[in-house]
Amino acid sequence: MFAIFKTFFLLGWISFGGPAAHIGYFRQTFVEKRKWLDDADYAQVVALSQFLPGPGSSQVGFALGYKRGGLGGACAAFVGFTLPSVIIMVALALMASQVTDTSVFQNLVHGLKLLAIVVVADAAWGMYKNFCQSRLTVSLCLGTAIALLLLPGIATQMAVLLLAALIGVLYLKGQAQPSPDSTAFKASWLPLLIFVGLFIVLPFVAHLSPSTTLFNDFYQAGSLVFGGGHVVLPLLQNIVGDSLTQDTFLTGYAAAQAVPGPMFTFATYLGYALMPANPIAGALIATLAVFLPGFLLLLGVLKNWQLLASRPAVAGALSGVNAAVVGLLVAALYQPVFTSAATSAQDIALVLVGFYLLKHLKLHIVWLVATFMLAGVIMGLV
């Protein structure tokens, strides 16, 4: 458990760039370096996270921990990956805007956003080589990327993934793999029942205390977020926006995009502000509540997903979805990763240097992070 926690804890300090970049960091660490699983298993986890509400990249990390060490490993992965971001968000809530407004901080973030381009592009290329080996899978990848670039949004994402799955069932049926656990289906109903029970019961008991009110608000938001961290903004604004000043709300959102780790720790900042009598408790309650629905759903479906994946029709569907997931990464590489980071020829030059350092010199990610942070500061001074 400690080894899983340590690995994700270190990743939590350097995983800048949002969900798409996190998926790249995870693949580089757990598929390429540590060999915890292969690209096929990893793509299944990523694809599953796209279908469920909640924090996509954190669900991937949770599932990786589960595959490695069961429920304890999943919790260790979640705590390890999320804790650095929680610590930073609490610190920023304490210091308010004094740190985030400095030019040095902005330059550091800019350098790290450029590193995210390198990481996401590397993940997209690696997965493309594995899952786009026929005309049909290449077409699915290309079609997915084009659809999301022209019509970005969760509706388009769900539609192309479902279409890719249907095409896979019809034309990409593969060999079935034996299921690791034939009793998985029965064992997975408990987390689903807990999810539904909390979703129904919490609104009726929310008035009992400030803590239950806060937990209910963020649990409801986490249950309805399809499409990743950015979607949590309008949901939380509708749910708790009236209880906070606009400056506080937007400062927390900006900070969540700038710090490493999952953007859902936006809830940490808001929870801190919403419970001034006990801000640390508020931050922790809000954080747990917003992540919990996605993890309960994942636990309820993950074993079933492995069981179903042993059937030829589902294997074909997964082949189609795997190709579409590559298209998702390609689209995400442009928007929001590239468009929010690369604004000049100097930026593109640094990205090219990053590819050389990563792919040819095999520079460790920690040194890449340090290099891009320093480069961001220097470029800001020139």
NUBA-934814 format. One record per residue (C-alpha): residue in three letters; chain; x, y, z. Coordinates in Angstrom, 1 decimal. Layout:
<recs>
ALA:A:X:Y:Z;
...
</recs>
This chain:
<recs>
MET:A:0.0:0.0:0.0;
PHE:A:2.8:2.4:0.8;
ALA:A:4.5:1.7:-2.5;
ILE:A:1.3:2.6:-4.3;
PHE:A:0.8:5.7:-2.2;
LYS:A:4.4:6.8:-2.7;
THR:A:4.2:6.4:-6.5;
PHE:A:1.0:8.4:-6.8;
PHE:A:2.1:11.0:-4.2;
LEU:A:5.2:11.8:-6.3;
LEU:A:3.0:12.0:-9.4;
GLY:A:0.6:14.3:-7.6;
TRP:A:3.3:17.0:-7.2;
ILE:A:4.3:17.0:-10.9;
SER:A:1.1:16.2:-12.8;
PHE:A:0.4:19.6:-14.4;
GLY:A:-1.8:20.1:-17.4;
GLY:A:-5.2:18.7:-16.6;
PRO:A:-6.9:15.3:-17.2;
ALA:A:-5.4:14.7:-20.7;
ALA:A:-1.9:15.3:-19.3;
HIS:A:-2.5:13.1:-16.3;
ILE:A:-3.5:10.2:-18.6;
GLY:A:-0.2:10.8:-20.3;
TYR:A:1.8:10.8:-17.0;
PHE:A:0.0:7.6:-15.9;
ARG:A:0.7:5.8:-19.1;
GLN:A:4.4:6.8:-19.0;
THR:A:4.7:5.7:-15.4;
PHE:A:2.5:2.6:-15.2;
VAL:A:2.6:1.2:-18.7;
GLU:A:6.0:2.1:-20.0;
LYS:A:8.2:2.2:-16.9;
ARG:A:6.7:0.1:-14.1;
LYS:A:4.8:-2.4:-16.4;
TRP:A:1.9:-2.6:-14.0;
LEU:A:-0.4:-3.3:-17.0;
ASP:A:-0.2:-3.2:-20.8;
ASP:A:-1.6:-0.6:-23.2;
ALA:A:-4.7:-2.7:-23.9;
ASP:A:-5.7:-2.8:-20.2;
TYR:A:-4.8:0.8:-19.8;
ALA:A:-6.9:1.9:-22.7;
GLN:A:-9.9:-0.1:-21.3;
VAL:A:-9.6:1.9:-18.0;
VAL:A:-9.3:5.2:-19.8;
ALA:A:-12.3:4.3:-22.0;
LEU:A:-14.4:3.3:-18.9;
SER:A:-13.6:6.6:-17.2;
GLN:A:-15.0:8.4:-20.3;
PHE:A:-18.4:6.8:-19.8;
LEU:A:-18.8:7.6:-16.1;
PRO:A:-19.5:10.9:-14.3;
GLY:A:-16.7:12.1:-12.1;
PRO:A:-13.0:13.1:-12.4;
GLY:A:-11.8:11.2:-15.4;
SER:A:-8.0:11.1:-14.7;
SER:A:-8.6:10.5:-10.9;
GLN:A:-10.8:7.6:-11.8;
VAL:A:-8.0:6.2:-14.0;
GLY:A:-5.6:6.5:-11.1;
PHE:A:-8.1:4.9:-8.7;
ALA:A:-8.6:2.0:-11.1;
LEU:A:-4.9:1.5:-11.5;
GLY:A:-4.5:1.3:-7.7;
TYR:A:-7.4:-1.1:-7.5;
LYS:A:-5.8:-3.4:-10.1;
ARG:A:-2.5:-3.3:-8.2;
GLY:A:-3.7:-3.6:-4.6;
GLY:A:-7.5:-4.0:-4.4;
LEU:A:-9.6:-1.5:-2.6;
GLY:A:-6.7:-0.5:-0.3;
GLY:A:-4.5:0.1:-3.3;
ALA:A:-7.3:2.2:-4.9;
CYS:A:-7.6:4.4:-1.7;
ALA:A:-3.8:4.7:-1.5;
ALA:A:-3.6:5.8:-5.1;
PHE:A:-6.4:8.4:-4.6;
VAL:A:-5.0:9.9:-1.4;
GLY:A:-1.5:9.9:-2.8;
PHE:A:-2.4:11.6:-6.1;
THR:A:-4.9:14.1:-4.6;
LEU:A:-3.0:15.1:-1.4;
PRO:A:-0.4:17.4:-3.0;
SER:A:-3.1:19.4:-4.8;
VAL:A:-5.2:19.6:-1.6;
ILE:A:-2.2:20.9:0.4;
ILE:A:-1.5:23.5:-2.3;
MET:A:-5.1:24.6:-2.6;
VAL:A:-5.4:25.0:1.2;
ALA:A:-2.2:27.0:1.2;
LEU:A:-3.5:29.2:-1.6;
ALA:A:-6.8:29.7:0.2;
LEU:A:-4.8:30.9:3.2;
MET:A:-2.8:33.3:1.1;
ALA:A:-5.7:34.2:-1.2;
SER:A:-4.5:36.0:-4.4;
GLN:A:-1.1:37.2:-3.1;
VAL:A:0.8:34.3:-4.8;
THR:A:-1.3:33.7:-7.9;
ASP:A:-1.0:37.3:-9.0;
THR:A:2.8:37.3:-9.2;
SER:A:4.4:37.2:-12.6;
VAL:A:6.9:34.6:-11.5;
PHE:A:4.1:32.2:-10.6;
GLN:A:2.4:32.8:-13.9;
ASN:A:5.7:32.1:-15.8;
LEU:A:6.2:28.9:-13.9;
VAL:A:2.7:27.7:-14.8;
HIS:A:3.3:28.6:-18.5;
GLY:A:6.4:26.5:-18.6;
LEU:A:4.5:23.5:-17.1;
LYS:A:1.6:23.9:-19.6;
LEU:A:4.2:23.6:-22.4;
LEU:A:5.4:20.4:-20.8;
ALA:A:1.8:19.1:-20.8;
ILE:A:1.9:19.4:-24.6;
VAL:A:4.9:17.1:-24.7;
VAL:A:3.3:14.5:-22.4;
VAL:A:-0.1:14.4:-24.1;
ALA:A:1.4:14.2:-27.6;
ASP:A:3.7:11.3:-26.4;
ALA:A:0.7:9.5:-25.0;
ALA:A:-1.4:10.0:-28.1;
TRP:A:1.4:8.7:-30.4;
GLY:A:2.1:5.7:-28.2;
MET:A:-1.5:4.7:-28.0;
TYR:A:-2.0:5.4:-31.8;
LYS:A:0.8:2.9:-32.6;
ASN:A:-0.9:0.2:-30.5;
PHE:A:-4.6:0.7:-31.3;
CYS:A:-4.7:2.2:-34.8;
GLN:A:-3.2:-0.6:-37.0;
SER:A:-6.0:-1.0:-39.6;
ARG:A:-7.9:1.4:-41.9;
LEU:A:-11.0:1.2:-39.8;
THR:A:-9.3:1.9:-36.5;
VAL:A:-7.3:4.8:-38.0;
SER:A:-10.6:6.1:-39.4;
LEU:A:-12.3:5.9:-36.0;
CYS:A:-9.4:7.8:-34.4;
LEU:A:-9.4:10.5:-37.1;
GLY:A:-13.2:10.8:-37.1;
THR:A:-13.3:11.1:-33.3;
ALA:A:-10.7:13.9:-33.3;
ILE:A:-12.4:15.8:-36.1;
ALA:A:-15.8:15.5:-34.5;
LEU:A:-14.5:16.9:-31.1;
LEU:A:-12.5:19.6:-32.7;
LEU:A:-15.5:20.8:-34.7;
LEU:A:-18.2:20.2:-32.1;
PRO:A:-16.5:20.1:-28.7;
GLY:A:-18.6:19.0:-25.8;
ILE:A:-19.7:16.1:-23.7;
ALA:A:-22.6:15.2:-26.0;
THR:A:-20.2:14.8:-29.0;
GLN:A:-17.8:12.8:-26.9;
MET:A:-20.4:10.3:-25.7;
ALA:A:-21.8:10.0:-29.3;
VAL:A:-18.5:9.2:-30.9;
LEU:A:-17.6:6.7:-28.2;
LEU:A:-20.9:4.9:-28.6;
LEU:A:-20.6:5.0:-32.4;
ALA:A:-17.1:3.6:-32.2;
ALA:A:-18.3:0.8:-29.9;
LEU:A:-21.1:-0.1:-32.3;
ILE:A:-18.7:-0.2:-35.2;
GLY:A:-16.4:-2.3:-33.2;
VAL:A:-19.1:-4.8:-32.4;
LEU:A:-20.0:-5.2:-36.1;
TYR:A:-16.5:-5.2:-37.6;
LEU:A:-13.8:-5.6:-35.0;
LYS:A:-14.7:-8.7:-33.1;
GLY:A:-11.6:-10.1:-31.4;
GLN:A:-10.6:-13.1:-29.4;
ALA:A:-12.1:-13.4:-26.0;
GLN:A:-9.8:-13.4:-23.0;
PRO:A:-10.7:-15.5:-19.9;
SER:A:-12.3:-13.5:-17.1;
PRO:A:-10.2:-13.2:-13.9;
ASP:A:-13.3:-13.4:-11.7;
SER:A:-16.6:-15.0:-12.8;
THR:A:-18.3:-13.8:-9.6;
ALA:A:-17.5:-10.2:-10.2;
PHE:A:-20.9:-9.2:-11.3;
LYS:A:-22.6:-10.0:-8.0;
ALA:A:-19.9:-8.4:-5.9;
SER:A:-20.1:-5.0:-7.6;
TRP:A:-23.7:-4.1:-6.7;
LEU:A:-22.8:-2.7:-3.2;
PRO:A:-21.0:0.5:-4.3;
LEU:A:-23.8:1.2:-6.9;
LEU:A:-26.4:0.9:-4.1;
ILE:A:-24.3:3.2:-1.9;
PHE:A:-24.1:5.7:-4.7;
VAL:A:-27.8:5.7:-5.4;
GLY:A:-28.7:5.7:-1.7;
LEU:A:-26.5:8.8:-0.9;
PHE:A:-27.8:10.6:-4.0;
ILE:A:-31.4:10.1:-2.9;
VAL:A:-31.1:10.5:0.9;
LEU:A:-28.6:13.3:1.3;
PRO:A:-30.9:16.1:0.1;
PHE:A:-33.4:15.1:2.9;
VAL:A:-30.7:15.4:5.7;
ALA:A:-28.7:18.2:4.3;
HIS:A:-30.3:20.8:6.6;
LEU:A:-29.1:19.0:9.8;
SER:A:-25.7:20.8:10.0;
PRO:A:-23.3:22.9:7.9;
SER:A:-21.2:19.8:7.3;
THR:A:-24.1:17.7:5.9;
THR:A:-25.1:20.7:3.7;
LEU:A:-21.6:21.0:2.4;
PHE:A:-21.3:17.3:1.8;
ASN:A:-24.6:17.1:0.0;
ASP:A:-23.8:20.1:-2.3;
PHE:A:-20.5:18.7:-3.5;
TYR:A:-21.7:15.1:-3.7;
GLN:A:-24.6:16.2:-6.0;
ALA:A:-22.1:18.1:-8.2;
GLY:A:-19.7:15.1:-8.4;
SER:A:-22.6:12.9:-9.4;
LEU:A:-23.5:15.0:-12.4;
VAL:A:-20.1:16.0:-13.8;
PHE:A:-19.7:14.3:-17.2;
GLY:A:-16.7:15.4:-19.2;
GLY:A:-14.0:16.2:-16.6;
GLY:A:-12.9:18.9:-14.3;
HIS:A:-14.0:21.9:-16.4;
VAL:A:-17.6:20.9:-16.3;
VAL:A:-17.6:21.1:-12.5;
LEU:A:-17.4:24.9:-12.8;
PRO:A:-20.9:25.7:-13.9;
LEU:A:-22.4:23.0:-11.6;
LEU:A:-20.7:24.3:-8.5;
GLN:A:-21.5:27.9:-9.5;
ASN:A:-25.2:26.9:-9.6;
ILE:A:-25.0:25.0:-6.3;
VAL:A:-22.8:27.1:-4.1;
GLY:A:-22.0:30.2:-6.1;
ASP:A:-24.5:32.3:-4.2;
SER:A:-22.7:31.6:-0.9;
LEU:A:-19.4:33.0:-2.1;
THR:A:-18.2:36.2:-3.7;
GLN:A:-17.5:36.0:-7.4;
ASP:A:-13.8:36.9:-6.8;
THR:A:-13.4:34.0:-4.4;
PHE:A:-15.1:31.5:-6.8;
LEU:A:-13.0:32.5:-9.8;
THR:A:-9.8:32.7:-7.8;
GLY:A:-10.3:29.1:-6.7;
TYR:A:-11.1:28.0:-10.2;
ALA:A:-8.0:29.7:-11.6;
ALA:A:-5.8:28.1:-8.9;
ALA:A:-7.2:24.7:-9.6;
GLN:A:-6.1:25.0:-13.2;
ALA:A:-2.6:26.1:-12.2;
VAL:A:-1.7:23.5:-9.5;
PRO:A:-0.7:19.9:-10.2;
GLY:A:-3.2:17.1:-9.7;
PRO:A:-6.9:16.8:-10.3;
MET:A:-9.0:19.9:-11.1;
PHE:A:-11.7:18.6:-8.7;
THR:A:-9.6:20.0:-5.9;
PHE:A:-11.3:23.2:-6.8;
ALA:A:-13.8:21.9:-4.2;
THR:A:-11.0:22.0:-1.6;
TYR:A:-10.7:25.8:-2.1;
LEU:A:-14.4:26.3:-2.0;
GLY:A:-15.0:24.1:1.0;
TYR:A:-12.3:26.0:2.9;
ALA:A:-14.2:29.3:2.1;
LEU:A:-17.6:27.9:2.8;
MET:A:-16.9:26.8:6.4;
PRO:A:-15.0:29.7:8.0;
ALA:A:-15.6:28.3:11.5;
ASN:A:-13.6:25.2:10.6;
PRO:A:-12.1:25.8:7.2;
ILE:A:-9.8:22.7:7.1;
ALA:A:-12.7:20.4:7.9;
GLY:A:-14.7:22.2:5.2;
ALA:A:-11.9:21.7:2.6;
LEU:A:-11.7:18.0:3.4;
ILE:A:-15.5:17.4:3.4;
ALA:A:-15.9:19.1:0.1;
THR:A:-13.0:17.2:-1.5;
LEU:A:-14.2:13.8:-0.3;
ALA:A:-17.8:14.5:-1.4;
VAL:A:-17.0:15.6:-4.9;
PHE:A:-14.7:12.6:-5.6;
LEU:A:-16.9:10.0:-3.9;
PRO:A:-19.6:9.5:-6.5;
GLY:A:-17.2:8.8:-9.4;
PHE:A:-15.3:6.3:-7.4;
LEU:A:-18.4:4.4:-6.2;
LEU:A:-19.6:4.2:-9.8;
LEU:A:-16.2:3.0:-10.9;
LEU:A:-16.1:0.3:-8.2;
GLY:A:-19.5:-0.8:-9.3;
VAL:A:-18.6:-1.2:-13.0;
LEU:A:-14.9:-2.0:-13.0;
LYS:A:-15.2:-5.7:-12.3;
ASN:A:-18.2:-6.1:-14.6;
TRP:A:-16.2:-4.3:-17.2;
GLN:A:-13.4:-7.0:-17.0;
LEU:A:-16.0:-9.8:-17.1;
LEU:A:-17.8:-8.4:-20.1;
ALA:A:-14.5:-7.7:-21.9;
SER:A:-13.9:-11.5:-22.1;
ARG:A:-16.7:-11.7:-24.7;
PRO:A:-15.9:-11.4:-28.5;
ALA:A:-18.6:-8.7:-29.2;
VAL:A:-17.4:-6.6:-26.2;
ALA:A:-13.8:-7.1:-27.3;
GLY:A:-14.7:-5.7:-30.7;
ALA:A:-16.4:-2.8:-29.0;
LEU:A:-13.3:-2.1:-27.0;
SER:A:-11.2:-2.2:-30.1;
GLY:A:-13.4:0.6:-31.5;
VAL:A:-13.4:2.6:-28.3;
ASN:A:-9.7:2.2:-27.9;
ALA:A:-9.2:3.8:-31.3;
ALA:A:-11.7:6.6:-30.4;
VAL:A:-9.9:7.2:-27.1;
VAL:A:-6.7:8.0:-29.2;
GLY:A:-8.8:10.5:-31.1;
LEU:A:-10.0:12.0:-27.8;
LEU:A:-6.4:12.6:-26.8;
VAL:A:-5.5:14.1:-30.1;
ALA:A:-8.4:16.6:-29.8;
ALA:A:-7.5:17.3:-26.2;
LEU:A:-3.9:17.9:-27.3;
TYR:A:-5.1:20.9:-29.4;
GLN:A:-7.9:22.1:-27.1;
PRO:A:-7.3:22.9:-24.3;
VAL:A:-3.7:21.7:-23.9;
PHE:A:-2.0:23.4:-27.0;
THR:A:-4.3:26.4:-27.3;
SER:A:-3.9:27.4:-23.7;
ALA:A:-0.1:27.0:-23.7;
ALA:A:1.7:27.6:-27.0;
THR:A:1.4:31.3:-28.0;
SER:A:4.7:32.0:-29.7;
ALA:A:7.6:30.5:-31.7;
GLN:A:9.6:30.3:-28.5;
ASP:A:6.9:28.1:-27.0;
ILE:A:7.0:25.7:-30.0;
ALA:A:10.8:25.6:-29.7;
LEU:A:10.7:24.6:-26.1;
VAL:A:8.1:21.9:-26.9;
LEU:A:10.5:20.5:-29.5;
VAL:A:13.3:20.5:-27.0;
GLY:A:11.0:18.7:-24.5;
PHE:A:10.3:15.9:-27.0;
TYR:A:14.1:15.4:-27.5;
LEU:A:14.7:15.3:-23.8;
LEU:A:11.9:12.8:-23.2;
LYS:A:12.2:10.5:-26.2;
HIS:A:15.9:10.5:-26.9;
LEU:A:17.7:11.4:-23.7;
LYS:A:15.0:9.6:-21.6;
LEU:A:15.2:12.4:-19.0;
HIS:A:13.2:11.6:-15.9;
ILE:A:9.9:13.5:-15.5;
VAL:A:11.1:15.3:-12.4;
TRP:A:14.0:16.8:-14.3;
LEU:A:11.6:17.6:-17.2;
VAL:A:9.4:19.5:-14.8;
ALA:A:12.3:21.4:-13.3;
THR:A:13.6:22.2:-16.8;
PHE:A:10.3:23.6:-18.0;
MET:A:9.7:25.6:-14.9;
LEU:A:13.1:27.2:-15.3;
ALA:A:12.5:27.8:-19.0;
GLY:A:9.1:29.4:-18.2;
VAL:A:10.7:31.9:-15.8;
ILE:A:13.5:32.7:-18.2;
MET:A:11.1:33.2:-21.2;
GLY:A:9.0:35.5:-19.0;
LEU:A:12.0:37.7:-18.3;
VAL:A:13.2:38.0:-21.9;
</recs>
